[in-house]
Amino acid sequence: MLPLILFYIFATILVMAAVAVIVSRNPVYSALSLVLCFVTSAAIWLLIEAEFLAIVLVLVYVGAVMVLFLFVVMMIDINLEELRAGFTRFAWLGWIMAGAIVLEIAGVVLTKRLGIDVTRGGAPLPANYSNTQELGALLYSKYAYPFEIAAMVLLVAIIAAIALTLRHRPNLKVQDVGRQVAARASERVRLVKMDSEHRE
């Protein structure tokens, strides 16, 4: 009974945070609401004994991806007025996505009519079972190459985020690395011959 009550509590918080992501006018508030979505989703994963997925959701998405996203949002000059003006222009795409999600939820609820009982959980696992160990063995054996490709995609995303935050200001002094490397000693030092001064 307690897991069911906790599920409804976390699900309610998750839905409210998801709504706050799309209705918030400030991008930073939207990102913070998305962090709350990830945390409550991790709590729901814990309720179904998927500890590894919950830990990864908190460490990777909340601890790394969302922090990076927040830095990008705060460092880029975002025109909020232009962002709000374009909200209604893409509203039709949002309604299509919302309709698809509603159809998916209805399909899960109505699968019992097809002979699939979604109200029953999985078979109980032994006390010494570790889903983290099973996932790790599968991830580094069968799916080793897709795992490496995902790491490269994340690296490219980080480089792209850094490139987006680089803003060229007219009065900002920056280093020209190529010019520094190509410099020659004869151009950097100038010898000036002067007559000695005699002081009394």
C-alpha beads as a LAMMPS data file, in Angstrom:
LAMMPS data file: protein, C-alpha beads

200 atoms
199 bonds

1 atom types
1 bond types

-500.0 500.0 xlo xhi
-500.0 500.0 ylo yhi
-500.0 500.0 zlo zhi

Masses

1 110.0

Atoms # bond

1 1 1 0.000 0.000 0.000
2 1 1 2.833 2.406 0.848
3 1 1 4.591 2.004 -2.553
4 1 1 1.306 2.821 -4.297
5 1 1 0.838 5.974 -2.216
6 1 1 4.434 7.038 -2.896
7 1 1 3.950 6.379 -6.592
8 1 1 0.929 8.697 -6.790
9 1 1 2.774 11.387 -4.805
10 1 1 5.842 11.273 -7.041
11 1 1 3.720 11.001 -10.183
12 1 1 1.764 14.115 -9.194
13 1 1 4.969 16.056 -8.565
14 1 1 6.376 14.796 -11.863
15 1 1 3.341 15.924 -13.867
16 1 1 3.301 19.349 -12.172
17 1 1 7.031 19.817 -12.808
18 1 1 6.617 18.754 -16.450
19 1 1 3.850 21.324 -16.896
20 1 1 6.096 23.950 -15.288
21 1 1 8.806 23.173 -17.853
22 1 1 6.594 24.257 -20.733
23 1 1 4.598 27.080 -19.146
24 1 1 7.466 28.847 -17.387
25 1 1 8.478 32.100 -19.068
26 1 1 12.037 32.024 -17.749
27 1 1 14.353 29.418 -19.333
28 1 1 16.256 28.995 -16.059
29 1 1 13.041 28.146 -14.203
30 1 1 12.167 25.679 -16.945
31 1 1 15.549 23.983 -16.548
32 1 1 15.126 23.786 -12.765
33 1 1 11.666 22.278 -13.227
34 1 1 13.221 19.714 -15.551
35 1 1 15.702 18.855 -12.794
36 1 1 12.733 18.209 -10.490
37 1 1 11.243 15.970 -13.194
38 1 1 14.419 13.904 -13.312
39 1 1 14.609 13.565 -9.525
40 1 1 11.007 12.414 -9.169
41 1 1 11.460 10.040 -12.108
42 1 1 14.450 8.548 -10.305
43 1 1 12.282 8.069 -7.218
44 1 1 9.718 6.183 -9.321
45 1 1 12.515 4.020 -10.730
46 1 1 13.499 3.170 -7.165
47 1 1 9.948 2.058 -6.404
48 1 1 10.157 -0.590 -9.121
49 1 1 13.602 -1.721 -7.898
50 1 1 15.561 -0.268 -10.816
51 1 1 18.329 1.234 -8.705
52 1 1 20.874 1.537 -11.486
53 1 1 18.568 3.558 -13.728
54 1 1 17.662 5.839 -10.830
55 1 1 21.305 6.485 -9.966
56 1 1 22.228 7.121 -13.597
57 1 1 19.283 9.486 -14.002
58 1 1 20.406 11.574 -11.039
59 1 1 24.167 11.470 -11.662
60 1 1 24.219 11.826 -15.441
61 1 1 21.189 13.948 -16.260
62 1 1 20.816 16.043 -13.104
63 1 1 24.485 16.174 -12.169
64 1 1 26.031 16.654 -15.599
65 1 1 23.668 17.337 -18.499
66 1 1 21.343 19.725 -16.668
67 1 1 24.219 21.628 -15.058
68 1 1 25.746 22.070 -18.504
69 1 1 22.371 23.110 -19.887
70 1 1 21.929 25.677 -17.108
71 1 1 25.362 27.157 -17.840
72 1 1 24.505 27.402 -21.530
73 1 1 21.139 29.024 -20.821
74 1 1 22.639 31.580 -18.439
75 1 1 25.673 32.424 -20.596
76 1 1 23.878 32.877 -23.920
77 1 1 22.001 36.126 -24.442
78 1 1 18.458 34.865 -24.973
79 1 1 15.886 37.308 -26.255
80 1 1 12.901 36.415 -24.074
81 1 1 10.477 38.543 -26.075
82 1 1 11.379 36.745 -29.294
83 1 1 11.178 33.410 -27.478
84 1 1 7.668 34.161 -26.233
85 1 1 6.573 35.372 -29.663
86 1 1 7.589 32.065 -31.234
87 1 1 5.741 30.006 -28.627
88 1 1 2.396 30.091 -30.434
89 1 1 4.048 29.461 -33.791
90 1 1 5.093 25.954 -32.764
91 1 1 2.038 25.221 -30.602
92 1 1 0.666 22.801 -33.199
93 1 1 3.757 20.605 -32.811
94 1 1 3.260 20.563 -29.048
95 1 1 -0.372 19.497 -29.442
96 1 1 0.681 16.661 -31.755
97 1 1 3.225 15.432 -29.215
98 1 1 0.695 15.719 -26.389
99 1 1 -1.826 13.710 -28.406
100 1 1 0.760 11.010 -29.106
101 1 1 1.585 10.747 -25.395
102 1 1 -2.095 10.490 -24.477
103 1 1 -2.543 7.714 -27.042
104 1 1 0.456 5.849 -25.623
105 1 1 -0.890 6.092 -22.079
106 1 1 -4.314 4.940 -23.233
107 1 1 -2.682 2.043 -25.063
108 1 1 -0.888 0.946 -21.897
109 1 1 -4.094 1.151 -19.859
110 1 1 -6.153 -0.713 -22.445
111 1 1 -3.635 -3.509 -23.100
112 1 1 -5.446 -5.655 -20.560
113 1 1 -8.090 -6.196 -23.204
114 1 1 -5.429 -7.719 -25.433
115 1 1 -4.551 -10.305 -22.819
116 1 1 -1.648 -8.395 -21.219
117 1 1 -2.099 -7.784 -17.501
118 1 1 -0.199 -4.612 -16.634
119 1 1 -1.445 -4.580 -13.040
120 1 1 0.873 -7.419 -12.018
121 1 1 4.523 -6.730 -11.358
122 1 1 7.486 -8.825 -12.328
123 1 1 8.531 -12.027 -10.642
124 1 1 10.310 -11.494 -7.308
125 1 1 14.069 -11.638 -7.556
126 1 1 16.437 -13.278 -5.065
127 1 1 18.040 -11.147 -2.369
128 1 1 21.540 -11.421 -3.843
129 1 1 20.430 -10.311 -7.329
130 1 1 22.059 -7.126 -8.644
131 1 1 20.534 -5.462 -11.668
132 1 1 23.553 -3.121 -11.777
133 1 1 25.862 -6.101 -12.287
134 1 1 23.626 -7.571 -14.985
135 1 1 23.373 -4.267 -16.835
136 1 1 27.124 -3.687 -16.547
137 1 1 27.953 -7.114 -17.943
138 1 1 25.561 -6.569 -20.859
139 1 1 26.678 -2.998 -21.484
140 1 1 30.397 -3.761 -21.682
141 1 1 30.033 -6.963 -23.676
142 1 1 27.184 -6.877 -26.188
143 1 1 26.677 -3.098 -26.352
144 1 1 30.272 -1.900 -25.932
145 1 1 30.451 -0.101 -29.303
146 1 1 27.109 1.736 -28.964
147 1 1 28.273 2.799 -25.497
148 1 1 31.450 4.310 -26.948
149 1 1 29.463 6.019 -29.719
150 1 1 27.168 7.569 -27.105
151 1 1 30.232 8.876 -25.268
152 1 1 31.495 10.518 -28.477
153 1 1 28.081 12.106 -29.080
154 1 1 28.146 13.583 -25.568
155 1 1 31.665 14.907 -26.189
156 1 1 30.513 16.614 -29.385
157 1 1 27.548 18.094 -27.492
158 1 1 29.857 19.520 -24.824
159 1 1 32.143 21.070 -27.468
160 1 1 29.119 22.538 -29.262
161 1 1 27.816 24.027 -26.001
162 1 1 31.193 25.657 -25.342
163 1 1 31.311 26.986 -28.906
164 1 1 27.843 28.507 -28.498
165 1 1 28.902 30.381 -25.383
166 1 1 31.830 32.054 -27.141
167 1 1 30.701 35.565 -27.925
168 1 1 32.785 38.005 -29.919
169 1 1 32.873 41.414 -28.252
170 1 1 34.459 44.406 -29.992
171 1 1 36.498 45.613 -26.992
172 1 1 37.412 42.198 -25.602
173 1 1 41.082 41.224 -25.699
174 1 1 41.580 37.592 -26.658
175 1 1 44.607 35.505 -27.488
176 1 1 45.461 34.727 -31.086
177 1 1 47.165 31.373 -30.649
178 1 1 48.043 30.950 -34.321
179 1 1 49.758 34.335 -34.424
180 1 1 51.673 33.589 -31.237
181 1 1 52.957 30.274 -32.556
182 1 1 53.977 31.777 -35.905
183 1 1 55.951 34.616 -34.264
184 1 1 59.710 34.808 -34.903
185 1 1 62.409 36.003 -32.539
186 1 1 63.516 38.737 -34.932
187 1 1 60.037 40.218 -34.896
188 1 1 59.581 40.074 -31.161
189 1 1 62.815 41.765 -30.032
190 1 1 64.089 45.094 -31.383
191 1 1 67.603 46.293 -30.526
192 1 1 67.998 50.060 -30.325
193 1 1 71.487 51.685 -30.354
194 1 1 71.696 54.810 -28.230
195 1 1 74.518 57.080 -27.169
196 1 1 75.553 56.776 -23.538
197 1 1 74.660 59.617 -21.259
198 1 1 77.235 61.159 -18.958
199 1 1 75.937 62.280 -15.629
200 1 1 77.892 64.602 -13.379

Bonds

1 1 1 2
2 1 2 3
3 1 3 4
4 1 4 5
5 1 5 6
6 1 6 7
7 1 7 8
8 1 8 9
9 1 9 10
10 1 10 11
11 1 11 12
12 1 12 13
13 1 13 14
14 1 14 15
15 1 15 16
16 1 16 17
17 1 17 18
18 1 18 19
19 1 19 20
20 1 20 21
21 1 21 22
22 1 22 23
23 1 23 24
24 1 24 25
25 1 25 26
26 1 26 27
27 1 27 28
28 1 28 29
29 1 29 30
30 1 30 31
31 1 31 32
32 1 32 33
33 1 33 34
34 1 34 35
35 1 35 36
36 1 36 37
37 1 37 38
38 1 38 39
39 1 39 40
40 1 40 41
41 1 41 42
42 1 42 43
43 1 43 44
44 1 44 45
45 1 45 46
46 1 46 47
47 1 47 48
48 1 48 49
49 1 49 50
50 1 50 51
51 1 51 52
52 1 52 53
53 1 53 54
54 1 54 55
55 1 55 56
56 1 56 57
57 1 57 58
58 1 58 59
59 1 59 60
60 1 60 61
61 1 61 62
62 1 62 63
63 1 63 64
64 1 64 65
65 1 65 66
66 1 66 67
67 1 67 68
68 1 68 69
69 1 69 70
70 1 70 71
71 1 71 72
72 1 72 73
73 1 73 74
74 1 74 75
75 1 75 76
76 1 76 77
77 1 77 78
78 1 78 79
79 1 79 80
80 1 80 81
81 1 81 82
82 1 82 83
83 1 83 84
84 1 84 85
85 1 85 86
86 1 86 87
87 1 87 88
88 1 88 89
89 1 89 90
90 1 90 91
91 1 91 92
92 1 92 93
93 1 93 94
94 1 94 95
95 1 95 96
96 1 96 97
97 1 97 98
98 1 98 99
99 1 99 100
100 1 100 101
101 1 101 102
102 1 102 103
103 1 103 104
104 1 104 105
105 1 105 106
106 1 106 107
107 1 107 108
108 1 108 109
109 1 109 110
110 1 110 111
111 1 111 112
112 1 112 113
113 1 113 114
114 1 114 115
115 1 115 116
116 1 116 117
117 1 117 118
118 1 118 119
119 1 119 120
120 1 120 121
121 1 121 122
122 1 122 123
123 1 123 124
124 1 124 125
125 1 125 126
126 1 126 127
127 1 127 128
128 1 128 129
129 1 129 130
130 1 130 131
131 1 131 132
132 1 132 133
133 1 133 134
134 1 134 135
135 1 135 136
136 1 136 137
137 1 137 138
138 1 138 139
139 1 139 140
140 1 140 141
141 1 141 142
142 1 142 143
143 1 143 144
144 1 144 145
145 1 145 146
146 1 146 147
147 1 147 148
148 1 148 149
149 1 149 150
150 1 150 151
151 1 151 152
152 1 152 153
153 1 153 154
154 1 154 155
155 1 155 156
156 1 156 157
157 1 157 158
158 1 158 159
159 1 159 160
160 1 160 161
161 1 161 162
162 1 162 163
163 1 163 164
164 1 164 165
165 1 165 166
166 1 166 167
167 1 167 168
168 1 168 169
169 1 169 170
170 1 170 171
171 1 171 172
172 1 172 173
173 1 173 174
174 1 174 175
175 1 175 176
176 1 176 177
177 1 177 178
178 1 178 179
179 1 179 180
180 1 180 181
181 1 181 182
182 1 182 183
183 1 183 184
184 1 184 185
185 1 185 186
186 1 186 187
187 1 187 188
188 1 188 189
189 1 189 190
190 1 190 191
191 1 191 192
192 1 192 193
193 1 193 194
194 1 194 195
195 1 195 196
196 1 196 197
197 1 197 198
198 1 198 199
199 1 199 200
